[in-house]
């Protein structure tokens, strides 16, 4: 039978929550477990400690079973707790953006990926995080301009495509060097005017690019639920 192991950082965070709920300092927990405070700090940070230290910390936190951290039922309980916490955090975010929807995003790590993105979208929306430095914002703006120009190019030869990808690689590398990451997302939309009558809706793929600080890892983007075409 396969046993799910608890992520050490998740376990460390759980242990810290239990300790703080008992109004114990790290010093007090270390004293109760007869270990060095650095051992408690490492454990709560998700860093490895030896099995004996894990067992005495479990006892010091009030668990009767010293091997509780490896118990499948305990692990299941902790995982459910964090799943519920993430769901609540996501719901809180959704409530803060009632006029937006979430779509899956992915990091753009090379020029080829950017070129493919520009090739499939019919329109694009850009977001440059205000927290970035002015220098980074300037380069991010140049990147956005390049993508916009690339979208307007039709039927370019393979040699040109390679050149575009190399240029975009350089810009992405420069952004990474300045502590920024680029994320993309797409959404298929249908547009129509009230006066179109029986005419079919206009189908198009809208692209979204977000340039954010590198320490922000995005899996989804919030985008407006509705959009108008000029």
MIKOLDO-707865 format. One line per 4 residues: number of its first residue (from 1); their letters; for each residue x, y, z of N, C-alpha, C. Coordinates in steps of 0.1 Angstrom, whole numbers. Atoms other than C-alpha are relative to their C-alpha. Layout:
BEGIN
NUM	A	X,Y,Z,X,Y,Z,X,Y,Z  ...
This chain:
BEGIN
1	XXXX	8,-12,0,0,0,0,9,12,0  -7,-12,1,13,34,-10,-4,10,11  3,-9,-11,15,59,19,4,14,-5  -3,-14,4,12,96,11,9,7,11
5	XXXX	-9,-6,-10,40,115,28,-4,15,0  4,-14,-2,33,150,42,12,9,-4  -10,-9,4,53,178,26,7,6,13  -6,-4,-12,79,188,52,-3,15,4
9	XXXX	4,-14,-3,71,225,49,-14,1,5  14,0,-4,34,218,53,-1,-6,15  -1,6,-13,42,196,84,5,11,10  -6,-11,-8,64,224,98,-10,11,3
13	XXXX	10,-10,-3,36,249,94,-11,-4,9  10,6,-9,11,226,110,5,0,15  -6,1,-13,35,221,140,0,14,6  0,-13,-6,39,258,144,-13,5,4
17	XXXX	13,-4,-4,2,264,144,-5,-7,13  4,7,-13,-3,237,171,8,6,12  -8,-6,-11,26,252,191,-6,14,4  5,-13,-3,11,287,189,-14,0,6
21	XXXX	13,2,-6,-24,275,197,1,-3,15  -2,4,-14,-9,262,230,8,11,7  -7,-12,-5,8,296,235,14,-4,5  -13,4,-3,42,280,235,10,7,-9
25	XXXX	-10,-6,8,73,298,223,9,-12,-6  -9,10,5,99,279,202,10,-4,11  -9,4,-11,122,280,233,-7,-9,9  7,8,-9,95,265,254,-2,-14,-5
29	XXXX	2,13,7,88,237,229,13,-8,0  -13,6,0,125,230,226,4,-6,14  -3,5,-14,128,227,264,-8,-12,4  9,12,-3,98,204,267,4,-12,-8
33	XXXX	-4,11,8,112,182,239,15,-4,3  -14,2,-3,148,184,253,8,0,-13  -8,-1,12,162,195,219,4,15,-1  -4,-14,3,180,226,207,-10,8,-7
37	XXXX	10,-8,7,159,255,196,2,0,-15  -2,0,15,176,253,162,-7,-12,-6  7,12,5,160,218,159,-14,4,-3  14,-4,2,126,233,164,-2,10,-12
41	XXXX	1,-10,11,133,262,140,1,-8,-13  -2,8,13,145,237,113,-13,-8,-3  12,8,2,115,215,118,-12,9,-5  11,-9,4,90,244,115,3,6,-14
45	XXXX	-4,-6,13,109,257,84,-1,-11,-11  1,11,10,104,223,67,14,-6,-4  -13,5,3,141,214,69,1,-14,8  -1,14,-6,152,178,78,6,0,14
49	XXXX	-6,3,-14,158,167,114,-1,-15,1  -1,15,-2,165,132,127,-13,-5,6  13,7,-4,137,107,135,-2,2,15  2,-1,-15,143,109,173,-5,14,3
53	XXXX	4,-14,-3,139,147,173,-15,2,-5  14,-1,4,106,144,153,-9,-7,10  8,7,-10,93,119,179,-1,8,13  1,-7,-12,101,140,209,-7,13,-2
57	XXXX	8,-12,3,87,171,193,-15,-3,-1  14,5,0,55,152,186,-6,-1,14  4,1,-13,53,143,222,-2,13,8  0,-13,-7,61,178,234,-12,9,-5
61	XXXX	12,-7,5,32,191,212,-13,-6,5  12,5,-6,8,169,231,-5,-13,-7  5,12,6,5,139,208,5,-12,8  -3,12,-7,4,105,226,9,-9,-8
65	XXXX	-8,9,9,18,87,196,12,8,-6  -12,-7,5,54,98,189,2,-1,-15  -2,1,15,51,86,153,-12,5,-7  12,-6,5,19,106,147,2,6,-14
69	XXXX	-3,-7,12,36,126,119,0,-9,-12  0,10,11,38,94,98,-13,-8,-1  13,8,-1,3,81,106,-9,5,-12  8,-4,12,-19,80,74,-12,8,4
73	XXXX	12,-7,-4,-50,92,93,4,15,3  -4,-14,-4,-31,122,107,3,8,-13  -4,-7,13,-17,130,72,-12,4,-8  13,-3,7,-52,128,57,-7,12,6
77	XXXX	6,-11,-7,-65,152,84,7,13,-4  -7,-12,3,-38,177,77,-2,4,-14  2,-3,14,-42,175,39,-14,6,-2  13,-6,1,-79,181,43,-1,14,5
81	XXXX	0,-14,-6,-73,211,65,6,10,-10  -6,-10,9,-50,227,40,-8,1,-13  8,-1,12,-73,219,11,-12,10,3  11,-10,-4,-101,237,30,5,14,1
85	XXXX	-6,-14,-2,-78,266,38,2,6,-14  -3,-6,14,-68,270,1,-14,3,-7  13,-2,6,-105,267,-10,-6,13,6  5,-13,-6,-114,295,15,7,12,-5
89	XXXX	-8,-11,5,-86,317,4,-4,3,-15  4,-2,14,-96,312,-33,-14,6,0  13,-6,0,-132,320,-24,0,15,4  -2,-14,-4,-121,352,-6,5,8,-12
93	XXXX	-5,-7,11,-102,362,-37,-11,2,-11  11,-2,10,-132,355,-60,-9,10,5  9,-10,-5,-153,376,-37,5,14,-2  -6,-14,2,-128,405,-41,-1,4,-15
97	XXXX	0,-3,14,-131,402,-79,-14,-5,-6  13,5,5,-169,398,-86,-2,1,-15  2,-3,14,-166,411,-121,11,-7,-9  -11,7,7,-137,388,-131,-2,-15,1
101	XXXX	0,14,0,-132,352,-139,15,-5,1  -14,6,-1,-101,329,-133,2,-9,-12  -4,9,11,-83,313,-162,14,-5,3  -13,6,-2,-53,290,-162,11,8,-7
105	XXXX	-11,-8,6,-20,307,-168,13,-9,1  -13,7,0,15,294,-176,11,10,-2  -12,-8,2,50,309,-175,5,0,-14  -6,0,13,65,320,-207,15,1,2
109	XXXX	-14,1,-4,101,309,-205,9,1,-12  -9,-1,12,114,311,-241,-7,7,-11  6,-7,11,109,330,-273,-9,-8,-9  9,8,8,94,301,-291,-14,0,5
113	XXXX	14,0,-6,65,300,-266,-7,13,-2  6,-13,2,60,337,-269,-5,1,-15  4,-1,14,59,335,-307,-13,-9,-3  12,9,2,33,306,-306,-12,7,6
117	XXXX	11,-7,-6,12,327,-282,-5,11,-9  4,-11,9,13,357,-306,-7,-5,-13  5,6,13,4,334,-335,-15,-4,2  13,6,-2,-28,320,-319,-11,10,5
121	XXXX	10,-9,-6,-44,351,-303,-3,11,-11  5,-10,10,-65,377,-322,1,14,7  -1,-13,-8,-63,404,-294,8,-4,13  -8,2,-12,-41,408,-263,-2,11,10
125	XXXX	0,-10,-11,-43,425,-230,12,-2,9  -12,0,-7,-12,434,-211,-2,6,15  -1,-5,-14,-6,438,-173,14,0,4  -13,-2,-5,26,452,-159,-1,4,15
129	XXXX	1,-2,-15,29,449,-121,6,13,4  -6,-13,-5,33,484,-105,12,-1,9  -11,1,-10,57,470,-79,14,-2,-7  -13,2,7,84,464,-106,7,14,-1
133	XXXX	-8,-12,1,112,489,-110,-3,7,-13  2,-8,12,110,517,-136,7,-6,-12  -8,6,11,138,500,-156,-7,-13,-5  7,12,4,119,467,-156,-13,3,-7
137	XXXX	12,-3,7,87,483,-166,2,5,-14  -4,-4,14,104,499,-196,3,-12,-9  -3,12,8,117,465,-208,-13,-8,-2  13,7,1,83,449,-200,-9,7,-11
141	XXXX	8,-7,10,66,476,-222,6,-3,-14  -6,3,13,91,469,-250,-4,-14,-4  4,14,3,83,432,-247,-14,-1,-5  14,0,5,46,439,-250,-2,6,-14
145	XXXX	0,-6,13,52,461,-280,4,-10,-11  -5,10,9,72,433,-296,-11,-10,-3  10,10,2,44,408,-291,-11,6,-8  11,-7,8,18,433,-305,4,1,-14
149	XXXX	-5,0,14,40,438,-336,0,-13,-6  0,13,5,44,401,-340,-13,-5,-4  13,4,3,7,396,-340,-5,5,-13  4,-7,13,4,419,-370,7,-6,-12
153	XXXX	-8,5,11,29,399,-391,-6,-13,-5  6,12,6,14,373,-415,10,-7,-9  -8,9,10,31,344,-433,15,4,-1  -15,-3,1,67,352,-423,7,-13,-2
157	XXXX	-8,12,3,94,327,-434,5,-5,13  -5,7,-11,109,302,-410,12,8,6  -12,-7,-4,142,322,-409,-4,12,9  4,-11,-8,123,352,-396,-5,-4,13
161	XXXX	6,6,-13,105,331,-370,11,-3,10  -12,3,-9,139,320,-356,5,13,5  -5,-13,-4,150,356,-355,-9,6,11  9,-6,-10,119,367,-336,2,-7,13
165	XXXX	-2,7,-12,123,339,-311,13,3,7  -13,-4,-6,159,348,-305,-1,14,7  2,-14,-6,150,385,-299,-8,-1,13  9,2,-11,122,374,-275,8,-7,12
169	XXXX	-8,6,-10,146,351,-257,9,10,8  -8,-10,-7,169,380,-250,-8,9,9  9,-9,-8,141,402,-237,-4,-7,13  4,8,-12,129,374,-214,11,-2,10
173	XXXX	-12,2,-9,164,368,-201,3,13,7  -2,-13,-6,167,405,-194,-10,3,11  11,-1,-10,134,405,-175,3,-9,12  -3,9,-11,145,375,-155,12,6,9
177	XXXX	-12,-5,-7,178,392,-146,-4,12,9  5,-12,-8,158,422,-132,-11,-5,10  9,5,-10,136,399,-111,-15,0,-4  14,0,5,105,396,-133,-3,-13,-8
181	XXXX	4,12,8,85,367,-148,-12,4,-8  11,-2,10,60,366,-177,-9,-12,0  10,11,1,28,346,-176,-10,4,-11  10,-2,11,3,341,-204,-12,-9,3
185	XXXX	12,7,0,-33,329,-207,-8,3,-12  8,-2,11,-58,326,-234,-15,-3,3  14,3,-2,-96,326,-236,-8,2,-13  8,-1,12,-119,319,-265,-13,8,3
189	XXXX	12,-8,-2,-147,345,-268,-8,1,-12  9,-3,11,-177,353,-289,-5,14,2  5,-14,-1,-186,389,-297,-11,2,-11  11,-4,10,-217,403,-314,-6,14,5
193	XXXX	6,-12,-2,-234,436,-317,-16,-2,0  14,2,-1,-271,441,-309,-7,2,-14  6,-3,13,-277,453,-345,4,-10,-11  -4,10,10,-262,422,-362,-11,-9,-5
197	XXXX	11,9,5,-295,404,-364,4,-14,0  -3,14,1,-290,369,-377,15,-3,-4  -14,3,3,-253,374,-384,6,-8,11  -7,8,-10,-231,349,-366,9,8,9
201	XXXX	-9,-7,-9,-211,360,-336,15,-1,-5  -15,0,4,-174,369,-341,7,-8,10  -7,8,-9,-153,342,-326,15,4,-1  -14,-4,-1,-118,351,-314,7,-5,12
205	XXXX	-7,4,-12,-91,341,-290,7,12,5  -6,-12,-7,-81,368,-265,12,-5,8  -12,3,-8,-46,366,-250,2,10,11  -3,-8,-12,-35,379,-216,15,-2,4
209	XXXX	-14,1,-4,1,387,-206,1,8,13  -2,-6,-13,11,395,-170,15,-1,3  -14,-1,-4,46,407,-161,1,4,15  1,-2,-15,51,403,-123,13,-3,6
213	XXXX	-13,3,-7,79,401,-97,2,-16,0  -3,14,1,96,367,-100,-4,-8,12  4,7,-12,87,358,-64,-15,-3,1  15,3,1,50,356,-74,-2,-11,-11
217	XXXX	3,12,9,42,322,-89,-15,0,-3  14,-1,3,9,324,-108,-4,-13,-7  6,11,8,-12,294,-119,-13,4,-7  12,-5,6,-42,315,-128,0,16,0
221	XXXX	2,-15,1,-51,351,-139,-14,3,2  13,-5,-1,-81,371,-130,-2,10,-12  2,-9,11,-95,387,-161,-15,5,0  14,-5,0,-127,408,-167,-10,-10,-6
225	XXXX	10,9,5,-158,388,-171,-6,4,-13  5,-6,13,-170,411,-199,11,9,-6  -8,-10,6,-151,431,-224,-6,5,-13  6,-6,12,-160,454,-252,11,3,-10
229	XX	-9,-3,10,-143,458,-285,-3,14,-5  1,-14,4,-136,494,-296,-5,0,-15
